[in-house]
């Protein structure tokens, strides 16, 4: 299942930052996967290198296609509460706990 990640929480306009090809058929699991792999936990999810400055990039994932340009070589911010995710024609908002379908 493919998930589009759209950063909207801190931007002036929505920005599609990634497409995540998930190994899941259940929407909630696909959203969780996309959320995890568009967060900077152990490196940078958007810098598509396995090693950054001699350090292992634990956030590298081949399933993530970065769609937004990097600024001055720095990676993109983590996906946050208020950002959107699109699965097929259904849009979800990242909530404090989980995801809510936007109607």
C-alpha positions in Angstrom: 0.0 0.0 0.0 1.4 3.4 -1.0 1.1 6.4 1.4 1.7 10.0 0.4 3.0 12.2 3.2 2.0 15.8 3.1 3.6 18.3 5.5 1.0 20.9 6.4 1.4 21.5 10.2 4.1 24.3 10.0 4.0 25.3 6.3 2.1 28.1 4.5 0.9 25.6 1.9 0.7 21.8 1.9 3.9 20.1 0.6 4.0 16.5 -0.5 7.4 15.4 0.9 7.4 11.6 0.4 5.7 8.5 -1.0 6.1 5.5 1.2 5.6 2.0 -0.3 4.5 0.0 2.8 4.5 -3.8 3.2 1.0 -3.6 4.8 -2.5 -4.1 3.4 -4.3 -2.6 6.5 -4.5 1.2 6.4 -3.7 1.8 10.0 -0.5 -0.3 9.8 0.5 1.5 6.5 0.0 4.9 8.1 2.1 3.9 11.2 4.8 2.6 8.9 4.8 5.9 6.8 4.9 7.9 10.0 7.8 6.0 11.5 9.9 6.2 8.3 9.3 9.9 7.8 10.7 10.8 11.2 14.2 11.7 12.2 14.9 9.2 15.0 18.4 7.8 14.3 19.6 10.0 11.5 17.7 11.6 8.6 14.8 9.9 6.8 15.1 12.2 3.8 18.9 12.0 3.2 18.9 8.9 1.1 22.3 7.6 2.3 23.0 4.6 4.6 25.9 6.5 6.2 26.0 10.2 6.9 29.3 11.8 8.0 30.7 8.4 9.0 27.7 7.5 11.1 25.1 4.9 10.3 21.8 6.5 9.2 19.2 4.4 11.1 16.4 6.3 9.4 17.3 5.2 5.8 14.6 3.2 4.2 14.5 2.1 0.6 10.7 2.2 0.7 10.6 6.0 1.1 10.8 8.2 -2.0 11.6 11.8 -1.1 9.6 14.3 -3.2 10.7 17.6 -1.7 14.0 19.3 -2.2 16.5 19.4 0.7 17.5 22.8 2.0 21.2 23.4 2.0 21.9 19.7 2.2 19.9 19.4 5.4 17.2 16.8 5.6 13.5 17.5 5.9 11.7 17.7 9.2 9.9 14.9 10.9 6.2 14.2 10.2 4.2 15.8 13.0 0.8 16.1 14.5 -1.3 18.1 12.0 0.4 16.7 8.9 -1.6 14.8 6.4 -1.3 11.3 4.8 -3.1 10.2 1.7 -4.0 6.5 1.0 -5.8 6.2 -2.3 -8.5 8.9 -2.2 -8.7 9.0 1.6 -6.9 11.7 3.5 -5.9 11.3 7.1 -4.5 13.8 9.6 -1.8 12.8 12.1 -3.5 13.1 15.5 -2.0 13.2 19.0 -2.7 9.5 19.1 -3.0 7.7 15.8 -4.7 9.1 12.7 -8.1 10.6 11.9 -9.9 10.4 8.6 -10.5 13.9 7.1 -14.0 14.3 5.7 
